[in-house]
């Protein structure tokens, strides 16, 4: 069985966002700047806290990973990854 999950740090024009998600490759499915891609980015990252400092974003990523490791289903298949920069979705 595959979890297909990870904790992901992404860079946006307003700062860094950290999420725990599955199927992260979906954020790159649509062309950059398209309304479909912006919706996908918002679906994945829209509720994530914005960090101005990369070190704080990394701390949040490790905190999320620790929470997963302490859960009843402690599998984090892809670990913590910085997935690069994206356009604004707002």
TORVEXZA-73977 format. One record per atom (N, C-alpha, C): residue number from 1; atom name; x, y, z. Coordinates in Angstrom, 1 decimal. Last residue first. Layout:
N
> k, a, u, v, w
> NUM, CA, X, Y, Z
...
# end
This chain:
90
> k, a, u, v, w
> 90, N, -3.9, 33.9, -5.6
> 90, CA, -5.0, 34.8, -5.1
> 90, C, -5.7, 35.6, -6.1
> 89, N, -1.7, 32.6, -6.2
> 89, CA, -3.0, 32.0, -6.6
> 89, C, -4.2, 32.8, -6.2
> 88, N, 1.5, 33.4, -7.6
> 88, CA, 0.4, 33.7, -6.7
> 88, C, -0.9, 33.0, -7.2
> 87, N, 3.6, 30.7, -8.7
> 87, CA, 3.0, 32.0, -8.8
> 87, C, 1.9, 32.2, -7.8
> 86, N, 6.3, 29.0, -6.9
> 86, CA, 5.0, 29.0, -7.7
> 86, C, 4.5, 30.5, -7.7
> 85, N, 9.3, 27.2, -6.3
> 85, CA, 8.5, 28.4, -6.4
> 85, C, 7.3, 28.3, -7.3
> 84, N, 10.0, 24.1, -4.5
> 84, CA, 10.3, 25.3, -5.3
> 84, C, 9.3, 26.4, -5.3
> 83, N, 9.7, 22.1, -2.7
> 83, CA, 9.2, 21.9, -4.1
> 83, C, 9.4, 23.1, -5.0
> 82, N, 11.4, 20.5, -0.3
> 82, CA, 11.2, 21.9, -0.8
> 82, C, 10.9, 21.7, -2.3
> 81, N, 10.1, 17.9, 1.7
> 81, CA, 10.7, 18.4, 0.4
> 81, C, 10.4, 19.8, 0.2
> 80, N, 10.2, 15.2, 3.9
> 80, CA, 10.1, 16.7, 3.8
> 80, C, 10.8, 17.1, 2.5
> 79, N, 8.8, 12.1, 2.9
> 79, CA, 9.5, 13.0, 3.8
> 79, C, 9.2, 14.4, 3.7
> 78, N, 7.3, 10.4, 1.3
> 78, CA, 8.3, 11.3, 0.6
> 78, C, 9.0, 12.3, 1.5
> 77, N, 5.8, 9.0, 3.3
> 77, CA, 6.5, 8.3, 2.2
> 77, C, 7.6, 9.2, 1.6
> 76, N, 5.3, 8.6, 6.3
> 76, CA, 5.5, 9.8, 5.6
> 76, C, 6.4, 9.4, 4.4
> 75, N, 3.3, 7.1, 8.6
> 75, CA, 4.0, 6.9, 7.4
> 75, C, 4.1, 8.2, 6.6
> 74, N, 1.9, 6.3, 11.1
> 74, CA, 3.1, 7.1, 11.0
> 74, C, 3.9, 6.8, 9.8
> 73, N, -0.9, 6.3, 12.2
> 73, CA, -0.5, 5.9, 10.9
> 73, C, 0.8, 6.6, 10.5
> 72, N, -1.3, 7.5, 14.6
> 72, CA, -1.7, 6.1, 14.5
> 72, C, -1.2, 5.5, 13.2
> 71, N, 1.5, 9.8, 15.1
> 71, CA, 0.1, 9.4, 14.9
> 71, C, -0.1, 7.9, 14.8
> 70, N, 4.1, 10.6, 15.1
> 70, CA, 3.5, 10.3, 16.4
> 70, C, 2.0, 9.8, 16.3
> 69, N, 4.6, 11.3, 12.5
> 69, CA, 5.3, 10.1, 13.1
> 69, C, 4.7, 9.7, 14.4
> 68, N, 3.0, 13.6, 12.3
> 68, CA, 2.7, 12.4, 11.6
> 68, C, 3.3, 11.1, 12.1
> 67, N, 4.4, 15.3, 14.0
> 67, CA, 3.0, 14.9, 14.3
> 67, C, 2.6, 13.7, 13.6
> 66, N, 6.9, 15.4, 12.6
> 66, CA, 6.8, 14.8, 13.9
> 66, C, 5.4, 14.4, 14.3
> 65, N, 6.0, 16.8, 10.4
> 65, CA, 6.5, 15.5, 10.2
> 65, C, 6.5, 14.7, 11.5
> 64, N, 5.3, 19.3, 11.5
> 64, CA, 4.3, 18.5, 10.9
> 64, C, 4.7, 17.0, 10.7
> 63, N, 7.9, 20.0, 12.4
> 63, CA, 6.8, 19.9, 13.4
> 63, C, 5.7, 19.0, 12.8
> 62, N, 9.2, 20.3, 10.0
> 62, CA, 9.6, 19.2, 10.9
> 62, C, 8.6, 19.0, 12.0
> 61, N, 7.8, 22.5, 9.0
> 61, CA, 7.8, 21.2, 8.2
> 61, C, 8.2, 20.1, 9.2
> 60, N, 8.4, 24.5, 10.8
> 60, CA, 7.0, 24.0, 10.7
> 60, C, 6.9, 22.7, 10.0
> 59, N, 11.1, 24.8, 10.2
> 59, CA, 10.7, 24.3, 11.6
> 59, C, 9.3, 23.8, 11.5
> 58, N, 10.9, 25.7, 7.6
> 58, CA, 11.5, 24.4, 7.9
> 58, C, 11.1, 23.9, 9.2
> 57, N, 9.8, 28.2, 8.2
> 57, CA, 9.0, 27.3, 7.4
> 57, C, 9.6, 25.9, 7.6
> 56, N, 11.9, 29.4, 9.5
> 56, CA, 10.7, 29.2, 10.3
> 56, C, 9.8, 28.2, 9.5
> 55, N, 13.7, 29.5, 7.4
> 55, CA, 14.1, 28.7, 8.6
> 55, C, 12.8, 28.4, 9.4
> 54, N, 12.5, 31.4, 5.7
> 54, CA, 12.6, 30.0, 5.3
> 54, C, 12.9, 29.1, 6.5
> 53, N, 10.2, 33.8, 6.7
> 53, CA, 11.5, 33.3, 6.9
> 53, C, 11.6, 31.8, 6.5
> 52, N, 7.5, 34.3, 6.4
> 52, CA, 8.5, 35.2, 5.7
> 52, C, 9.9, 34.6, 5.7
> 51, N, 5.0, 32.0, 5.9
> 51, CA, 6.2, 32.3, 6.7
> 51, C, 7.1, 33.2, 5.8
> 50, N, 1.5, 31.5, 6.1
> 50, CA, 2.6, 32.1, 5.3
> 50, C, 3.8, 32.5, 6.3
> 49, N, -0.3, 28.5, 6.6
> 49, CA, 0.2, 29.7, 7.2
> 49, C, 1.4, 30.2, 6.3
> 48, N, -2.7, 27.2, 4.2
> 48, CA, -1.4, 27.1, 4.9
> 48, C, -0.9, 28.5, 5.4
> 47, N, -4.9, 27.3, 2.7
> 47, CA, -5.1, 27.4, 4.1
> 47, C, -3.8, 27.4, 4.9
> 46, N, -3.9, 27.0, 0.0
> 46, CA, -4.7, 28.2, 0.4
> 46, C, -4.9, 28.4, 1.9
> 45, N, -2.6, 24.8, -1.0
> 45, CA, -1.8, 25.7, -0.2
> 45, C, -2.6, 26.9, 0.4
> 44, N, -4.5, 23.2, -2.5
> 44, CA, -3.4, 22.6, -1.7
> 44, C, -2.8, 23.6, -0.7
> 43, N, -6.2, 25.1, -3.6
> 43, CA, -6.7, 23.9, -3.0
> 43, C, -5.7, 23.3, -2.1
> 42, N, -4.4, 26.9, -4.8
> 42, CA, -5.2, 27.3, -3.7
> 42, C, -5.8, 26.2, -2.9
> 41, N, -3.4, 25.2, -6.9
> 41, CA, -2.5, 25.7, -5.8
> 41, C, -3.3, 26.2, -4.6
> 40, N, -5.8, 24.8, -8.3
> 40, CA, -5.1, 23.7, -7.7
> 40, C, -4.2, 24.2, -6.6
> 39, N, -6.3, 27.5, -9.1
> 39, CA, -7.3, 26.8, -8.3
> 39, C, -6.7, 25.6, -7.6
> 38, N, -4.1, 27.8, -10.7
> 38, CA, -4.3, 28.7, -9.6
> 38, C, -5.3, 28.1, -8.6
> 37, N, -4.7, 25.9, -12.7
> 37, CA, -3.5, 25.8, -11.9
> 37, C, -3.6, 26.6, -10.6
> 36, N, -7.0, 27.1, -13.9
> 36, CA, -7.0, 25.7, -13.3
> 36, C, -5.9, 25.5, -12.3
> 35, N, -6.1, 29.5, -14.9
> 35, CA, -7.0, 29.5, -13.8
> 35, C, -7.2, 28.2, -13.1
> 34, N, -2.5, 29.5, -15.5
> 34, CA, -3.9, 29.2, -15.9
> 34, C, -4.8, 29.2, -14.6
> 33, N, 0.1, 29.9, -14.6
> 33, CA, -0.7, 31.0, -14.8
> 33, C, -2.2, 30.8, -15.1
> 32, N, 1.3, 26.9, -16.1
> 32, CA, 1.6, 28.0, -15.2
> 32, C, 0.7, 29.2, -15.6
> 31, N, -1.0, 24.4, -16.9
> 31, CA, 0.0, 25.4, -17.3
> 31, C, 0.1, 26.5, -16.3
> 30, N, -1.6, 21.6, -14.6
> 30, CA, -2.0, 22.6, -15.5
> 30, C, -0.9, 23.7, -15.8
> 29, N, 0.1, 20.1, -12.9
> 29, CA, -0.6, 19.4, -14.0
> 29, C, -1.1, 20.5, -15.1
> 28, N, 1.4, 20.8, -10.6
> 28, CA, 2.0, 21.1, -11.9
> 28, C, 1.3, 20.6, -13.1
> 27, N, -0.1, 19.8, -8.5
> 27, CA, 0.0, 21.2, -8.6
> 27, C, 0.7, 21.7, -9.9
> 26, N, 0.1, 17.0, -8.6
> 26, CA, -1.1, 17.7, -9.2
> 26, C, -0.9, 19.2, -9.4
> 25, N, 2.1, 16.1, -7.1
> 25, CA, 2.4, 16.4, -8.5
> 25, C, 1.2, 17.1, -9.2
> 24, N, 1.2, 15.5, -4.6
> 24, CA, 1.6, 16.8, -4.8
> 24, C, 1.9, 17.2, -6.3
> 23, N, -0.3, 13.3, -3.4
> 23, CA, -0.4, 13.6, -4.9
> 23, C, 0.0, 15.0, -5.2
> 22, N, -1.0, 14.6, -0.2
> 22, CA, -0.8, 13.5, -1.1
> 22, C, -0.9, 14.0, -2.5
> 21, N, 0.5, 16.7, 2.4
> 21, CA, -0.4, 16.4, 1.3
> 21, C, -0.1, 15.1, 0.6
> 20, N, 1.1, 19.3, 4.5
> 20, CA, 1.2, 17.8, 4.5
> 20, C, 0.1, 17.4, 3.4
> 19, N, 2.8, 22.4, 3.8
> 19, CA, 1.6, 21.5, 3.9
> 19, C, 2.0, 20.1, 4.0
> 18, N, 3.8, 25.7, 4.1
> 18, CA, 4.1, 24.3, 4.4
> 18, C, 2.8, 23.5, 4.5
> 17, N, 5.1, 28.5, 2.3
> 17, CA, 3.9, 27.8, 2.8
> 17, C, 4.3, 26.3, 3.0
> 16, N, 6.7, 31.7, 2.3
> 16, CA, 6.8, 30.2, 2.2
> 16, C, 5.6, 29.6, 2.9
> 15, N, 5.6, 34.6, 0.5
> 15, CA, 6.4, 33.9, 1.5
> 15, C, 6.4, 32.4, 1.2
> 14, N, 4.3, 35.8, -1.6
> 14, CA, 4.1, 36.4, -0.3
> 14, C, 4.9, 35.7, 0.8
> 13, N, 5.0, 34.3, -3.9
> 13, CA, 5.4, 35.7, -3.8
> 13, C, 5.3, 36.3, -2.4
> 12, N, 6.1, 31.2, -2.5
> 12, CA, 5.2, 32.0, -3.2
> 12, C, 5.6, 33.4, -3.1
> 11, N, 7.5, 28.0, -2.2
> 11, CA, 7.8, 29.4, -2.2
> 11, C, 6.7, 30.1, -3.1
> 10, N, 6.8, 25.2, -0.1
> 10, CA, 6.7, 25.9, -1.4
> 10, C, 6.9, 27.4, -1.2
> 9, N, 7.4, 22.2, 1.3
> 9, CA, 7.6, 23.6, 1.5
> 9, C, 7.6, 24.2, 0.1
> 8, N, 5.5, 19.4, 2.4
> 8, CA, 6.1, 20.1, 1.3
> 8, C, 6.2, 21.6, 1.7
> 7, N, 5.6, 16.1, 3.4
> 7, CA, 5.4, 17.5, 3.9
> 7, C, 6.2, 18.3, 2.9
> 6, N, 3.7, 13.5, 1.8
> 6, CA, 4.9, 14.2, 2.2
> 6, C, 4.6, 15.5, 2.8
> 5, N, 2.5, 10.4, 0.3
> 5, CA, 2.3, 11.7, 1.0
> 5, C, 3.7, 12.2, 1.4
> 4, N, 1.8, 7.8, -0.6
> 4, CA, 2.0, 8.9, -1.6
> 4, C, 1.9, 10.3, -0.9
> 3, N, 1.3, 5.4, 0.5
> 3, CA, 0.8, 6.6, 1.2
> 3, C, 0.8, 7.8, 0.2
> 2, N, 0.5, 2.2, -0.8
> 2, CA, 1.3, 3.5, -0.9
> 2, C, 0.6, 4.6, -0.2
> 1, N, 0.8, -1.2, 0.0
> 1, CA, 0.0, 0.0, 0.0
> 1, C, 0.9, 1.2, 0.0
# end
